[in-house]
Amino acid sequence: MKKQFIPFGAVLTLALLISGCETDGGVTARIQEKSTAYAELQQPEKDCIAQGNVMPGFTSDMVYMAVGSPTKVEPERLPDGTDAEIWTYNNYFPPATPT
């Protein structure tokens, strides 16, 4: 019985196609999805989002582009009576030092 040899490159290519080649955690796809909001941002904000980081003052669109959908969303009433949402992420680990 003759063994067939499959080149490593072919296996790697197939694996990348199956995984969707998502090497940035989906940031690029989310930026495309929210392209109008992204186009209005300043370059430092765009850089932060591209790195998957969140900074104080980010809007919900900016947070979504950077890290995706939250694990949990809870309504919150702020002291001034404004309705808000608390977004919880179970697998987000911010950088040790902001970039």
C-alpha positions in Angstrom: 0.0 0.0 0.0 1.5 3.3 -1.1 1.3 6.3 1.4 0.3 9.6 0.1 2.4 12.7 1.0 0.5 16.0 1.5 2.8 19.0 1.4 2.9 21.0 4.6 2.2 24.2 2.7 -1.1 22.7 1.4 -2.2 21.8 4.9 -1.3 25.2 6.2 -3.2 26.9 3.4 -6.2 24.8 4.0 -6.1 25.5 7.7 -5.9 29.3 7.1 -8.9 29.1 4.7 -11.0 27.2 7.2 -10.1 29.6 10.0 -10.9 32.6 7.9 -7.4 34.1 8.1 -8.5 36.1 11.1 -5.2 37.1 12.7 -6.4 40.4 14.2 -9.3 39.0 16.3 -11.8 40.4 13.9 -10.9 44.0 14.3 -10.6 44.6 10.6 -14.1 43.1 9.9 -15.6 45.2 12.7 -13.9 48.4 11.4 -15.4 47.7 8.0 -18.8 47.1 9.6 -18.6 50.5 11.3 -16.7 52.3 8.6 -18.7 55.5 8.9 -18.0 55.9 12.6 -14.3 54.8 12.0 -13.8 57.4 9.3 -14.7 60.2 11.7 -12.1 59.2 14.3 -8.7 60.9 14.9 -5.6 58.9 14.0 -4.6 58.1 17.7 -8.1 56.6 18.2 -7.8 54.5 15.0 -4.4 53.2 16.1 -5.7 52.2 19.5 -8.7 50.4 17.9 -6.5 48.6 15.4 -4.4 47.3 18.3 -7.6 46.0 20.0 -7.3 48.5 22.9 -10.0 50.5 24.7 -9.4 53.9 26.3 -11.5 56.1 28.5 -14.0 58.2 26.5 -14.5 55.6 23.8 -18.1 55.4 22.4 -19.9 52.1 22.2 -19.0 51.9 18.5 -15.3 52.4 19.2 -15.3 49.7 21.9 -17.1 47.3 19.6 -14.6 47.9 16.8 -11.7 47.3 19.2 -12.8 44.3 21.1 -16.1 43.0 19.7 -19.4 42.3 21.3 -19.6 42.2 25.0 -20.2 39.0 26.9 -23.0 40.6 28.9 -24.9 43.9 28.7 -26.7 45.4 31.7 -28.9 48.5 31.8 -27.8 51.1 34.3 -29.4 54.4 35.5 -26.8 57.1 36.1 -27.2 59.5 39.1 -28.3 62.3 36.6 -31.2 60.0 35.4 -29.5 59.1 32.1 -29.9 55.5 30.9 -26.6 53.7 30.2 -25.3 50.2 29.6 -22.6 48.3 31.4 -20.7 46.1 28.9 -18.8 43.1 30.5 -16.1 41.2 28.6 -14.9 37.9 30.1 -11.8 37.6 27.9 -10.5 41.1 27.5 -7.1 41.8 29.1 -6.0 45.5 28.6 -2.4 46.3 27.9 -0.2 46.9 31.0 0.6 50.4 29.6 -1.7 52.3 27.2 -0.4 52.8 23.8 
